Amino acid sequence: MSRTAFSREVGGLLAEFRTRRSPWNAAALRLLDDTYTFVSTGPRRHEAWAHDVHAVLHRTVTDPRGWVRLDRDRANPARRTVPAYPFAPLDPANLPAHLYPLEAGSAVTALAIMAEEWQAEPTPVRFRPDRDTLLADARCLLERYGPGARYWTNATAAASDPAPDFLAAGLQNTTSHCFHTCEYIAGLDIFEDLGVIAVNEEEVGVFWSFGAY
């Protein structure tokens, strides 16, 4: 067996193991593993939850439940230049000023459209035959944080309305405050992003989608 084939087989077995370990893992992989996304949960240790989000973005904490994390840049050498890559270094004190409260239903649709590509998306989620399945996966991801969870987004549509319909707009028509780095590293330019943050008494969840070329 060639090294490439072996790596592919090991990767497939690992994905299968992660999927079987919990329904949450399976939902995360189905919904967001094919796009440029960051999905990670960390413990809630501070009264000001922005400090806990900061720790998640910098990969200094692990998932309290040991569940799957989607992070293609975890071992990226770009982090030597920008430790939170692909995020810009954020001061926890300034982070909440660029976020808006979001109702739970809108948080679900925001996660669902992260299954889309930023550029040249042929089939937005609202038109896909598996639309309801994608929404169900998004609900599964957020149900982890419980009915009392609070949500925030960097999408400017939530500035005047905490319940925007992200599904109707689609990823390409969603504008936001940029949390991504502007550094041009290793030939990759990141130009758009959309994020959702979930907060409860025990955990903070970070879900982020990036457009890059």
GIVEN-V988924 format. One line per field, one symbol per residue. ss: DSSP state (H for helix, E for strand, - for the rest). phi: phi as a letter, one per 30 degrees, with the letter a starting at -180 (. if undefined). burial: 1 if it has 9 or more other ideal C-beta (glycine too) atoms within 8 Angstrom, else 0. A space follows every 10 residues. Layout:
# GIVEN-V988924
ss = ???
phi = ???
burial = ???
This chain:
# GIVEN-V988924
ss = --HHHHHHHH HHHHHHHHHH H-HHHHHHHH HH----EEEE EEE------H HHHHHHH--- ---------E E-----HHHH ------E--- -HHHHHHH-E EE-HHHHHHH HHH------- ----HHH--- HHHHHHHHHH HHH------E EEE-EHHHH- -----HHHH- HHH--E---E ----E--E-E EEEEEEEEE- --EEEEEEEE EE-
phi = .ddddddddd dddddddddd daededdddd dbdccdbbba bbdcbbddde dddedddchc bcdeciddbc adcecdeedd cbecedddec dedcdddcbb dbdedddddd ddddddcdch ddbeedcddc edddddddde dddedidcdc bbbcdddddc adbdcddddi ddcccaddcd dcdcbhiccc bbabbbccbb dcbbcbbbcb caa
burial = 0000010010 0000100110 0001111110 1110101111 1111000011 1111111010 0011001111 1010010110 0101111101 0100100011 1111011111 1111110100 1001100100 1001111111 1101100010 1111111100 0101011011 1101010111 1000100101 0111111111 0011111111 110
